[in-house]
Structures are given as structure tokens and as C-alpha cells.
Amino acid sequence: MILLDAILRSAINPALTLLPAKMDSDRARVEILAVGLQESGLTKRYQVVHGDPYAKGSARGLWQNERGGLQCVMTNPATREHALVLCAARKCPFDVPQVHASLEYDDILAAGLARLFLWADPKPLPDLDDAKAAWETYLRCWNPGKPRPAEWPANHAAARAQVLS
């Protein structure tokens, strides 16, 4: 799929180069892509409210992160220093409101922070072919208000196929 290839090449892969090598894996790529598909279809840069394309909800970026989640990643001892490095590399002040605003336009920053959301999870990333465990990881890390479980298998399968192609 062209969209997934473009997101991998222009956002996820560059983001992973800004983080420690131990955070870079096909498992991470699959989960990040699947979450992006689930959250925004990798097309919406802000949360659309009540179907109004001009009304912005509280989530930003292709991974639809909210300020509370960013606050957690930016203060968690396991991710704080990595978030600092990522923000510095993207020339974004290390400030929750500014990072939140930047997610709408900086896909590399958004992908890097998506990886840090996953890194903060105490459980390891699921095996590449374990869509059920990947779903559980998504639920733990994103805590979606409207999870839409029926869409996950196709999103996970598309992400897996893209990463392994």
C-alpha cells in the first residue's frame, strides 16, 4: 500500500533513527503502523469532532495523541530522556502544549512519540503475527475512547504485510 510505505519511509523510519537502536524493530514498526491506521487511517492530523472537519478535538497527529498521554511520556523515567532528545532533534520545545501542537504537522515527532508510548508499556511488543496481543498493546498504550475492535485485524494485517514486504 502506497500510504503505508510513505509513512514508513517519511515518518517512522526517520523517527526510529532518532531513538536508541534497541527501540528499532519490525515489531515496533508493525505496531506503530497498525495504531496509526486504527487511530486516524494515517490521514487525519487532528481529532475530528462530530463529523465536522473544521472542529478539532483534543487529539493531534497521525497517532492521535492527547496532552495527558504526552505528559506521561515526557515525565516517565523510561521515556523522558528519549523524548527530550527527540524534541531537540525536531527543534520542538520540550513543553507539553508545544509538543501537542507540533504533532499535527511533524510526522517524525509524532512517530517517535508513538514509539515512546509503546516503550513505556511494561509488556514487550507482541510477536509479528499475534494480532490479539497487538490489540491488547494498543488498548493499554492508547486507551481509546471508541476502540473499534472490528477494524483492528485488517489494520494489523496491512501493517504487518507492509513491514514484511
C-alpha positions as CSV (number, residue, x, y, z in Angstrom):
1,M,0.0,0.0,0.0
2,I,1.5,3.3,-1.1
3,L,0.3,5.2,2.0
4,L,1.9,2.8,4.4
5,D,5.2,2.7,2.5
6,A,5.2,6.6,2.5
7,I,4.5,6.7,6.3
8,L,7.2,4.1,7.0
9,R,9.8,6.0,4.8
10,S,9.0,9.6,5.7
11,A,8.0,9.3,9.4
12,I,8.5,6.0,11.2
13,N,12.0,5.1,9.9
14,P,13.4,8.6,10.4
15,A,11.9,8.7,13.9
16,L,13.5,5.4,14.9
17,T,16.9,6.7,13.9
18,L,16.5,9.4,16.5
19,L,15.9,6.9,19.2
20,P,18.1,4.2,20.7
21,A,18.8,1.2,18.4
22,K,17.1,-1.1,20.9
23,M,13.8,0.6,20.1
24,D,14.0,-0.2,16.4
25,S,12.4,-3.4,15.3
26,D,9.9,-4.8,12.8
27,R,7.6,-5.5,15.8
28,A,7.7,-1.7,16.6
29,R,7.1,-0.8,13.0
30,V,4.0,-3.1,12.8
31,E,2.5,-1.8,16.0
32,I,3.2,1.8,15.1
33,L,1.6,1.5,11.7
34,A,-1.3,-0.5,13.0
35,V,-2.1,2.0,15.7
36,G,-1.8,4.9,13.1
37,L,-4.3,3.1,10.9
38,Q,-6.6,2.4,13.8
39,E,-6.4,6.0,15.2
40,S,-6.5,8.1,12.1
41,G,-6.3,6.0,9.0
42,L,-2.9,7.7,8.8
43,T,-4.8,10.6,7.1
44,K,-6.2,12.7,9.9
45,R,-3.9,15.1,11.7
46,Y,-6.3,16.1,14.4
47,Q,-9.3,14.5,16.0
48,V,-12.5,15.3,14.1
49,V,-15.4,16.1,16.3
50,H,-19.0,15.1,15.4
51,G,-18.1,14.7,11.7
52,D,-17.3,18.4,11.4
53,P,-14.0,18.6,9.5
54,Y,-13.2,22.0,11.0
55,A,-13.9,21.3,14.6
56,K,-10.7,20.0,16.3
57,G,-10.9,17.6,19.2
58,S,-8.2,17.0,21.8
59,A,-6.0,14.5,19.9
60,R,-3.3,15.5,17.4
61,G,-1.1,13.8,14.9
62,L,-1.5,10.7,12.8
63,W,-1.4,8.7,16.1
64,Q,-4.0,11.0,17.7
65,N,-2.1,11.7,21.0
66,E,-3.7,13.8,23.7
67,R,-1.9,16.1,26.2
68,G,-2.3,13.7,29.1
69,G,-0.6,10.9,27.3
70,L,2.2,13.2,26.2
71,Q,2.6,14.4,29.8
72,C,3.1,10.8,30.8
73,V,5.7,10.0,28.1
74,M,7.5,13.3,28.8
75,T,7.8,12.6,32.6
76,N,8.1,8.8,32.7
77,P,11.7,7.8,33.8
78,A,11.8,5.2,31.0
79,T,11.0,7.7,28.2
80,R,11.7,11.2,29.4
81,E,15.3,11.4,28.2
82,H,14.4,9.9,24.9
83,A,11.5,12.4,24.4
84,L,14.0,15.2,25.2
85,V,16.4,14.0,22.5
86,L,13.6,13.5,20.1
87,C,12.1,17.0,20.7
88,A,15.6,18.6,20.4
89,A,16.2,16.8,17.1
90,R,12.9,18.1,15.8
91,K,13.6,21.6,17.1
92,C,10.4,21.4,19.3
93,P,10.5,22.9,22.8
94,F,10.1,20.3,25.5
95,D,6.8,21.6,26.6
96,V,3.5,19.6,26.5
97,P,1.4,22.2,24.8
98,Q,4.0,22.9,22.2
99,V,4.7,19.3,21.5
100,H,1.0,18.6,21.3
101,A,0.6,21.4,18.7
102,S,3.6,20.2,16.7
103,L,2.2,16.7,16.3
104,E,-0.3,18.0,13.8
105,Y,2.4,18.9,11.4
106,D,5.6,16.9,12.4
107,D,5.1,13.3,11.5
108,I,8.6,12.3,12.6
109,L,8.0,13.7,16.0
110,A,4.6,12.0,16.2
111,A,6.0,8.6,15.1
112,G,8.8,8.9,17.6
113,L,6.4,9.7,20.4
114,A,4.2,6.8,19.3
115,R,7.3,4.5,19.7
116,L,7.8,6.0,23.2
117,F,4.2,5.3,24.2
118,L,4.9,1.7,23.3
119,W,8.3,1.7,25.1
120,A,6.6,2.9,28.3
121,D,4.5,-0.2,28.3
122,P,5.9,-2.8,30.8
123,K,5.0,-5.6,28.5
124,P,7.2,-6.5,25.5
125,L,5.9,-5.8,22.0
126,P,3.9,-8.7,20.6
127,D,5.1,-11.2,18.0
128,L,4.6,-10.0,14.4
129,D,1.7,-12.4,13.8
130,D,-0.1,-12.0,17.1
131,A,-2.8,-9.6,16.3
132,K,-4.7,-10.3,19.5
133,A,-1.7,-9.3,21.7
134,A,-1.1,-6.3,19.4
135,W,-4.7,-5.3,20.1
136,E,-4.1,-5.6,23.8
137,T,-0.9,-3.5,23.5
138,Y,-2.9,-0.8,21.6
139,L,-5.6,-0.8,24.3
140,R,-3.1,-0.4,27.1
141,C,-1.0,2.3,25.4
142,W,-3.6,4.4,23.7
143,N,-6.7,3.8,25.9
144,P,-9.0,4.7,23.1
145,G,-12.4,6.1,23.9
146,K,-14.0,4.3,21.0
147,P,-11.8,1.3,20.2
148,R,-13.5,-0.2,17.1
149,P,-12.2,-3.8,17.6
150,A,-13.7,-5.0,14.3
151,E,-11.2,-2.8,12.4
152,W,-8.1,-4.0,14.1
153,P,-7.5,-7.3,12.3
154,A,-7.4,-5.7,8.9
155,N,-5.2,-2.7,10.2
156,H,-2.8,-5.1,11.8
157,A,-2.6,-7.4,8.8
158,A,-2.0,-4.4,6.5
159,A,0.8,-3.1,8.8
160,R,2.4,-6.5,9.0
161,A,2.3,-7.1,5.3
162,Q,3.9,-3.7,4.6
163,V,6.7,-4.1,7.1
164,L,7.5,-7.6,6.0
165,S,7.3,-6.9,2.2
